Amino acid sequence: MADILIKNARIITCKSNGPKMGAEMQDLGVIENGFVAVDNGIITDVGYGEGEEFKVRHTEIIDAEGRLVMPGLVDPHTHLVHYGSRENELELKLKGASYIDILKSGGGILSTVSATRAASFEKLTDKVVSSLDLMLQWGTTTVEAKSGYGLNFVDEVKSLEVLKNVKHPIDIVKTYMGAHAVPTEYKSDKEGYINLMIDRIIPYIAENQLAEFIDCFCEEGVFSVSESESILLKGKEFGLKIKLHADEIEPMGGAQLAGRLSAVSAEHLVAASDEGIEEMKNAGVIPVLLPGTSFYLRLGRYARARKMIEAGMPVALATDYNPGTCPTESLQSIMVFASMGMGMTPQEVISAMTINSAHAINRGNIVGSIEKGKKADIIIMDAPNENYIVYHFGINHVATVIKDGKIVIKDKERQ
């Protein structure tokens, strides 16, 4: 039996026994003229033909002829919970101000911190829901979300509780990132802020199960390698899994740190060294690359995706959605930057946004591919093949979204 039967489809399964490594990313496990059967929120079968044996009286039939069926997109790096916007910084960027220059002047992250602290729980929730609605419309069905715009006990906890309590079809994986910047009140006492995180905030968050991961911004002018290590190890002591903002702008040695700590993922990596990439590979760290940020910051360089893929690493991609350095909820936009900016093929891009991104947030066993027994998170694209999605850029190709076996966005053109 099936609640939903998709037929006549070109199906990208992204089937894999783990994250797709290197050259494996080119293989999408395509089934031509196939079907997907969904029952009670789970994929019950996928294969060739029309799946007629799964039809019963109540089954909803979706004829996907001429369209592309693929796993729901997974966004493994966002700063979803924040308030306000920073369009006022656009002119500064265009005049050549760097990210760190804006931060040191009290803008950047610290500007958003002020707005987020002032916002009520309800206002933050409404903003989160608004962004999640956009993500869903553009094909994202699972998202990782970081705190990091509270930067004190009360507002970091408030941010994570918003994420814990928000009602939305998209699944949210929560990350504590109090080490996003040093708040203004601790400007001359960074050690005091680090101690606040280590002694009070991390234990509380772990004990109240407000986050699964811990992250830290290891960057020049923010947190050093040794400071980042202390913060991350305290999180690990309390059962939080490690992620790391590593070598985004300067080659700080963050990639090496991610390798030493056996982090689940290291993120950004624009300035990662050859040694750092090798240490990450040896430790099984998943590189999460954020080409939209390189584009929006006008860095003139991108993370070396080709080197990582050729080294046999399982590259993942994310939006880095945030109000300052990559204000977009659209993974389809990031597809274009990944391809044109980093030289990734459409096949590699899709592997990076599905099965590899799922593994980057420890969800690869339940989402990220169209396989029997996995959650029925499926999108239908109004595109004949995967190349077309990147080729015809700037539009939303999503026609239908199925989340947990329910049609949450329905294609009106074919009703």
Residue pairs with C-beta under 8 A, 6 or more apart in sequence:
1 39
1 54
1 56
1 59
2 37
2 38
2 39
2 44
2 51
2 54
2 55
2 56
2 59
3 38
3 39
3 40
3 58
3 59
3 60
3 405
4 36
4 37
4 38
4 59
4 60
4 62
4 376
4 402
4 405
4 407
5 35
5 36
5 37
5 38
5 51
5 54
5 55
5 59
5 60
5 61
5 62
6 35
6 36
6 38
6 62
6 64
6 69
6 378
6 380
7 34
7 35
7 50
7 51
7 61
7 62
7 63
7 64
8 33
8 35
8 50
8 63
8 64
8 65
9 31
9 33
9 34
9 35
9 36
9 64
9 65
9 67
9 68
9 69
9 380
10 30
10 31
10 32
10 33
10 34
10 64
10 67
10 68
10 69
10 384
10 385
11 30
11 31
11 34
11 35
11 36
11 46
11 69
11 70
11 370
12 28
12 29
12 30
12 68
12 69
12 70
12 71
12 350
12 370
12 386
13 28
13 29
13 30
13 31
13 46
13 71
13 369
13 370
13 371
14 20
14 28
14 29
14 70
14 71
14 350
14 351
14 354
14 355
14 368
14 369
14 370
15 29
15 369
15 370
15 371
16 24
16 29
16 355
16 369
18 314
18 359
18 364
19 286
19 314
19 316
19 355
19 356
19 359
19 360
19 364
20 27
20 314
20 351
20 355
20 356
21 312
21 313
21 314
22 309
22 310
22 311
22 312
22 313
22 314
23 309
23 312
24 351
25 309
25 314
25 315
25 347
25 348
25 351
25 352
25 356
26 345
26 347
26 348
26 351
27 347
27 351
28 347
28 350
28 351
28 386
29 369
31 46
31 47
31 48
32 48
33 48
33 49
34 46
34 47
34 48
34 49
35 45
35 46
35 47
35 48
35 49
35 50
35 51
35 54
36 43
36 45
36 46
36 51
36 69
36 370
36 378
37 43
37 44
37 45
37 46
37 51
37 54
38 44
38 376
38 378
38 402
38 405
39 54
39 405
40 405
41 375
41 376
41 404
41 405
41 406
42 373
42 374
42 375
42 376
42 405
43 370
43 371
43 372
43 373
43 374
43 375
43 376
43 378
44 54
44 372
45 51
45 54
45 372
46 370
46 371
46 372
55 61
60 407
62 380
62 400
63 414
64 380
66 384
67 380
67 381
67 382
67 383
67 384
67 399
68 380
68 381
68 383
68 384
68 385
68 386
68 388
68 389
69 370
69 378
69 379
69 380
69 381
70 350
70 354
70 370
70 378
70 379
70 381
70 386
71 354
71 355
71 367
71 368
71 369
71 370
71 377
71 378
71 379
72 139
72 140
72 141
72 142
72 354
72 367
72 377
72 378
72 379
72 401
72 402
72 403
73 138
73 139
73 140
73 141
73 331
73 353
73 354
73 357
73 379
74 140
74 141
74 142
74 143
74 353
74 354
74 357
74 358
74 360
74 361
74 363
74 367
74 368
75 135
75 140
75 142
75 143
75 144
75 318
75 319
75 321
75 331
75 353
75 357
76 144
76 173
76 265
76 288
76 316
76 318
76 357
76 358
76 360
76 361
77 144
77 146
77 267
77 288
77 290
77 318
77 319
77 320
77 360
78 143
78 144
78 145
78 146
78 318
78 319
78 320
78 321
78 322
79 145
79 146
79 148
79 149
79 177
79 320
79 321
79 322
79 323
80 128
80 131
80 132
80 143
80 145
80 146
80 163
80 172
80 321
81 116
81 124
81 127
81 128
81 145
81 146
81 147
81 149
81 159
81 160
81 162
81 163
82 112
82 115
82 116
82 124
82 127
82 149
82 322
82 323
83 112
83 115
83 116
83 118
83 119
83 123
83 124
83 127
83 149
84 111
84 112
84 114
84 115
84 116
84 119
84 323
85 323
85 327
86 107
86 108
86 111
86 112
86 323
86 324
86 327
89 97
89 102
89 107
89 108
89 111
89 324
92 102
92 107
93 102
93 297
93 298
98 249
99 108
99 249
99 297
99 325
100 219
100 220
100 221
100 249
102 108
102 324
103 109
103 110
103 181
103 221
103 222
104 221
106 184
108 181
108 324
109 148
109 149
109 180
109 181
109 324
110 181
110 183
110 184
111 324
112 149
112 322
112 323
112 324
113 149
113 150
113 151
113 155
113 181
113 183
113 184
115 149
116 124
116 149
116 150
116 155
116 159
117 150
117 152
117 155
119 127
121 158
121 161
121 162
124 158
124 159
124 162
125 162
125 165
125 166
128 145
128 162
128 163
128 166
128 168
129 166
129 167
129 168
131 321
131 329
132 143
132 166
132 168
132 170
133 168
134 329
134 330
135 143
135 170
135 321
135 329
135 330
135 331
136 168
136 169
136 170
136 401
136 403
136 408
136 409
137 396
137 398
137 401
137 409
138 329
138 330
138 331
138 332
138 396
138 398
139 331
139 332
139 379
139 381
139 396
139 397
139 398
139 401
140 170
140 329
140 331
141 169
141 170
141 171
141 367
141 377
141 379
141 401
141 403
142 170
142 171
142 173
142 358
142 361
142 363
142 367
142 377
143 170
143 171
143 172
143 173
144 172
144 173
144 174
144 175
144 213
144 318
144 360
144 361
145 163
145 172
145 173
145 174
145 175
146 175
146 176
146 177
146 180
146 215
147 156
147 159
147 160
147 163
147 174
147 175
147 176
147 177
147 178
147 180
147 211
148 156
148 159
148 177
148 178
148 179
148 180
148 181
148 215
148 217
149 155
149 159
149 180
150 156
150 157
150 158
150 159
150 178
151 178
151 180
151 181
151 182
151 183
151 193
152 183
152 185
152 196
153 196
153 200
153 201
153 204
156 176
156 178
156 201
156 205
157 201
157 204
157 205
157 210
160 174
160 176
160 205
160 210
160 211
161 210
163 172
163 174
164 174
164 210
166 172
169 403
169 404
169 406
169 408
170 403
171 363
171 367
173 212
173 213
173 361
173 362
173 363
174 210
174 211
174 212
174 213
175 211
175 212
175 213
175 214
175 215
175 243
176 201
176 202
176 205
176 210
176 211
176 213
176 214
176 215
176 235
176 240
177 214
177 215
177 216
177 217
178 197
178 201
178 202
179 194
179 197
179 215
179 216
179 217
179 223
179 227
179 228
179 231
180 217
181 217
181 222
182 190
182 193
182 222
183 193
186 192
186 193
186 196
190 227
194 227
194 230
194 231
197 231
197 234
198 230
198 231
198 234
202 214
202 231
202 234
202 235
202 238
202 240
203 238
204 210
205 211
205 238
205 240
206 235
206 238
206 239
206 240
207 238
211 240
212 240
212 241
212 362
213 240
213 241
213 242
213 243
213 264
213 361
214 231
214 232
214 235
214 236
214 240
214 241
214 242
214 243
215 242
215 243
215 244
215 245
215 267
216 223
216 228
216 231
216 232
216 244
216 245
217 223
217 228
217 245
217 248
218 224
218 225
218 228
218 244
218 245
218 246
218 247
218 252
218 254
218 257
219 245
219 247
219 248
219 249
219 250
219 252
219 254
220 249
220 250
220 252
223 231
224 252
225 252
225 253
225 254
225 257
228 244
228 254
228 257
229 257
229 260
229 261
232 242
232 244
232 261
232 263
233 261
235 242
236 242
236 261
241 264
241 362
242 258
242 261
242 262
242 263
242 264
243 263
243 264
243 265
243 266
243 267
243 288
244 254
244 257
244 258
244 261
244 263
244 265
244 266
244 267
245 254
245 267
245 268
246 252
246 254
246 255
246 257
246 258
246 266
246 267
246 268
246 269
246 272
246 276
247 253
247 254
247 255
247 268
247 269
247 270
247 271
247 272
247 273
247 276
248 268
248 269
248 270
248 271
248 293
249 270
249 271
249 299
250 271
251 271
251 272
251 273
251 276
252 271
253 273
253 276
254 266
254 269
254 272
254 276
255 266
255 269
255 272
255 273
255 275
255 276
255 277
255 279
255 280
256 273
256 275
256 276
256 279
258 265
258 266
258 276
258 279
258 280
258 283
258 285
259 266
259 276
259 279
259 280
259 282
259 283
259 285
260 279
260 283
262 283
262 284
262 285
263 283
263 285
264 285
264 286
264 360
264 361
264 362
265 285
265 286
265 287
265 288
265 316
265 360
265 361
266 272
266 280
266 285
266 286
266 287
266 288
267 287
267 288
267 289
267 290
267 318
267 320
268 288
268 289
268 290
268 293
268 303
268 320
269 276
269 277
269 287
269 289
269 303
269 304
270 294
270 299
270 301
270 302
270 303
272 280
272 287
272 303
272 304
274 307
277 287
277 304
277 307
277 308
277 311
277 313
278 311
280 287
280 313
281 308
281 311
281 312
281 313
286 313
286 314
286 315
286 316
286 356
286 359
286 360
287 303
287 308
287 313
287 314
287 315
287 316
288 316
288 317
288 318
288 357
288 360
289 302
289 303
289 305
289 308
289 315
289 316
289 317
289 318
289 338
289 342
289 352
290 303
290 317
290 318
290 319
290 320
290 326
290 334
291 302
291 303
291 305
291 317
291 334
291 337
291 338
291 341
291 342
292 319
292 320
292 326
292 328
292 333
292 334
292 337
293 299
293 320
293 325
293 326
294 301
294 302
294 303
294 337
294 341
295 337
295 341
296 325
296 326
296 327
297 325
302 337
302 341
302 342
303 342
304 342
305 315
305 338
305 342
305 343
305 344
305 348
306 342
306 343
306 344
308 315
309 315
309 344
309 348
314 356
314 359
315 344
315 348
315 352
315 356
316 352
316 353
316 356
316 357
316 359
316 360
317 331
317 334
317 335
317 338
317 349
317 352
317 353
317 356
317 357
318 331
318 334
318 357
319 326
319 328
319 329
319 330
319 331
319 333
319 334
320 326
321 327
321 328
321 329
328 334
330 396
331 353
332 389
332 396
332 397
332 398
333 393
333 394
334 353
335 346
335 349
335 353
335 389
335 390
335 393
336 390
336 393
336 394
338 344
338 349
338 352
339 345
339 346
339 349
339 390
344 352
346 386
346 387
346 389
346 390
346 391
347 386
349 390
350 386
350 389
354 368
354 369
355 364
355 368
355 369
356 368
357 368
358 364
358 366
358 367
358 368
358 369
359 368
366 374
366 375
367 374
367 375
367 377
368 374
370 378
375 404
375 405
376 402
376 403
376 404
376 405
377 402
377 403
377 404
378 401
378 402
379 398
379 400
379 401
379 402
380 398
380 399
380 400
380 401
380 402
380 411
381 389
381 397
381 398
381 399
382 397
382 398
382 399
382 411
383 389
383 392
383 397
388 397
389 397
398 409
399 411
399 413
399 414
400 407
400 409
400 410
400 411
401 407
401 408
401 409
402 408
